[in-house]
Amino acid sequence: MSAAAGSPVKEEFSKKDIRTVMLSCVVGTTVEWYDFFLYGMAAGLVFDKLYFPTADPLIGTLLAFATFAVGFVARPIGGLVFGHIGDKIGRKTTLVTTMFIMGIATFLIGVIPSYEVIGVAAPILLIIMRIAQGVAVGGEWGGAVLMAVEYAPQGKRGFYGSFPQIGLAIGLVLGTGVFALLGGLLSDEAFLAWGWRIAFLLSAVLVGVGLFIRLKVMETPAFRKLAAVEEKATIPALELMRNRKNRRHIFLGMGSRWAEGVAFNLWAVFVIAYGTGTLKLEKNTILLAVMAAAITMVVAIPVMGKISDHIDRRKMYTVGVLILGAATYPALLLMGTGNTLVIVGTIVIVLGIFYPIIYAPEAALFSELFPTRVRYSGISVVYQVSGIFASGMTPLLLAFLLREANGGLGLIVAYILAITVVSAVCTMAIRRKDMFIDVDENDEILHHQREGSVA
């Protein structure tokens, strides 16, 4: 099997093979994001009380969100380590390993005693497990995306690449759904004492299902072709930085990603703490609103991915960034009305419909920035390094800005608008002629001419 990622899938693979690949991508990323998001929700609802007890509740929330950010700091480590393995050994091996690590870490979070029981060891153990989560998801995203994109027929990478992105929405549905269910069935005291732990312990079941499906998948055709001609990079990370085009795409990609990471963490993570803490809304109202938005995303993501196959992905992404930026202030004002239907509708529109405009085409857009031999490392660096400031620091920074403005929205809105401008400019600065739209043709150019290989 020597056809590259751009070859028609039907020439080499049965429909069953392709369904298995797509299912493994969706299930795998669902498990990873379910585990990862549980921490974000627990940080705003539980961890501040159990692991970071202070006289000032907001300080406890800030400390809890700081550990949330630690996971994003660890993600580039996972991206580099597993990106190297993925470019050298294969996409499949890394995906099995990352899922295993994530499952163990999440399960163990569910059994860590509170600060009241073991003192300072409690937050230390929590941070260690959060680092393990970060390393795992740092390697997962790039591999899952490439498994889909490198199997995609020519002209359908946006649609196929959107399937791993659906895992984010399903993981969010499961995470918020489990938390909302437990919160509804249990008293606040029971939920805080032990109920929240059930959500983390359930990860073991999801990981078992994910591994069963993922082990059935073959390596991607693009990587097998690369291995056959022995064109794999010796040290992918070094090759990335030595090539001018690759370096440019890394920095522009990270700038583009900034708005996406901030938007998601504003409307899926920070909004939970903001709604329950500042606006004094019912916990389940916010959780159900986020869950409804995530369900909407499950439908919107593949639709937006398919649209991105028919128009310039850079322009679509830019339009999405501008829409999200412009919606921030009015959406936050609507949150403050306290009306349940208005709150749910606002979050569904912003997170469920506007956000997929940029999240759906992101996988294909970033994959087309790099050649096969360094693609896993390249997209992992773009996504995970930018994740430190684009995602991990967002809830912490927004909580800080909210406090500095005495609960006002001015500083938060100004921050979002500044990022909107940066991301829009970076996205449109990506030159279409430098992208690997035709993977085979451009890879051959890189392999034989080493275009721009000198610093």
Summary of the structure (lengths in Angstrom):
residues: 455
radius of gyration: 21.1
end to end distance: 35.6
largest distance: 66.2
contacts: 1784
relative contact order: 0.15
helix: 81%
strand: 0%
